[in-house]
C-alpha cells in the first residue's frame, strides 16, 4: 500500500509530528509512505514532496490578507503536486491541515473527485467547515451551522482586511461535498460532534485520539517538587492564554516558577522578569526535559481540538490543568488533572496551588504515565489509521 499524507509542515509542531509518526507506522507494516508539505524543511523517514516555494507562500498570504481567499492561491504549486500524485498513484490520500498558505483546495478536490482516490482527512481544527476561521468557540459563533457571513474573526488567522466568509463558505461546500470515498477523522469527540452538525455531516466521521512516542516522552526516575508551572505552545497568542499566564504571575507566590516554551523573541523581551521565556524548540529531548521538571502543566487555551501538549506532559508524569475548551479536557481525569472555566484566573490559581502542595508526587507521576500509556501510545493510536486505510482502500 502506498500512503501519501499532505500537511502544511512535516515533522514539526503537533500536526507535523503526527504525520511523521503515522508515516513511521505505515512503513513498519511494510507499506510505502510519502509526505507532501508546504513550509519548512525537517528530516523525515518518509519520502518527502515539497509543495511550492517561499514565493508561493508569500503570494498566497497576500491574497489572503487583501481578498480573504485563503486556500484559493497556490494554483501552480497544487498542479505540480497533482503531477506527483499521478506518479505515486497512492492507494490512500491522507489530508491533514490543507490551510496554511501553500495549497489550492479547489484544484486538489476537483482532482480527487475525478480520480476517485480514497481520502482520509484528519481535522486538526474547524477550518474545513467555516467561511474563515479555524476556531469559533471563543466568540460563541454558530453561523457555520447554516451560512457564514460577517465573520467576527476576520482579523484572526487567516487574517484579512476584507470579509469574504459568505462566499468562502459556499466555495468549501461545493469543493468538499460529493466526494465518493472520504472519511473524516477527528482527534476529539468534541470536534466530531461539531462536524456532525456541519455541512459535512453526511460523511463517515471517526475519532482517533492523537498519539505520542512514549520512548521520547517519559517521566524522570524521581519527581522533585520545584514548584515549576509549565506552558507550551507552537505559537503563543491570547488564544493560547499568554495573557492569562501574565495575570497568574501577579497572584502566584514568588517561589513558583512560570516557564513558557514556544515564544517569539519579541514576546520573550516583553515578558515580566519573573516569567522564564524560551523560544520554540524542535528538540524533543529538550521539550521532554522541561515536562519532566514541571510540577504541573497548565494549558489555558481558549480554542483547541485535542492538544498534544497535554498528553506529552502526562507521558512525562506531569499533571495537567486546562480550561474547559474544545477537546482539551478529554485527555485527563480528576486523578491526573483539573478542568476550570475559561478565563477563571482565580480557579486556575487554586488548581495550580493544589498540585504544588501534593506530597505523593511519585504516585501522581505513575498515574499520569499509566494514563498516557493506556490511551495515547502512538503505536496503538496510529494502528487505527492503518485499519482505517485497509477498510476504505479499493
Number of C-alpha atoms within 10 A of each C-alpha: 17 16 23 25 26 24 25 22 26 28 22 21 16 19 21 20 19 22 27 24 22 24 24 19 21 23 18 11 11 10 14 17 23 26 26 22 25 25 19 13 13 12 11 18 14 23 13 18 17 17 25 21 14 14 11 20 21 14 15 23 24 17 19 23 19 13 14 24 24 28 24 20 24 27 20 15 19 20 18 14 21 16 11 14 17 10 9 13 16 20 18 20 24 24 21 22 20 22 19 18 25 32 32 22 23 19 19 17 18 15 15 20 17 10 11 15 21 22 23 22 21 23 22 22 21 20 18 24 24 28 30 34 22 20 22 22 13 15 11 8 14 12 15 23 15 12 17 21 18 14 20 14 20 20 15 13 15 21 18 22 12 16 22 21 24 18 17 23 21 15 15 20 17 13 16 19 16 13 18 14 17 22 19 20 24 24 23 25 18 19 23 21 14 16 24 15 15 18 20 18 15 12 17 13 21 16 17 18 24 23 24 26 17 19 8 15 24 22 23 17 10 11 20 14 16 13 20 20 21 24 27 23 22 18 14 19 13 12 17 20 22 20 16 18 24 15 14 16 18 11 11 15 11 10 10 17 19 22 19 23 21 19 22 15 12 9 15 18 11 9 16 12 9 15 16 14 22 16 17 19 15 14 9 10 11 11 18 20 16 20 29 27 21 27 29 28 27 28 26 29 24 23 23 25 23 25 23 23 21 26 30 27 30 33 32 27 35 33 31 30 25 23 24 20 23 22 18 27 23 19 22 21 14 10 11 22 24 21 22 19 14 18 16 12 17 13 15 24 15 13 20 24 16 10 23 18 12 11 10 9 20 15 12 20 24 18 19 26 25 15 20 27 20 9 15 25 20 21 16 16 18 25 16 16 18 16 10 15 22 13 9 16 15 11
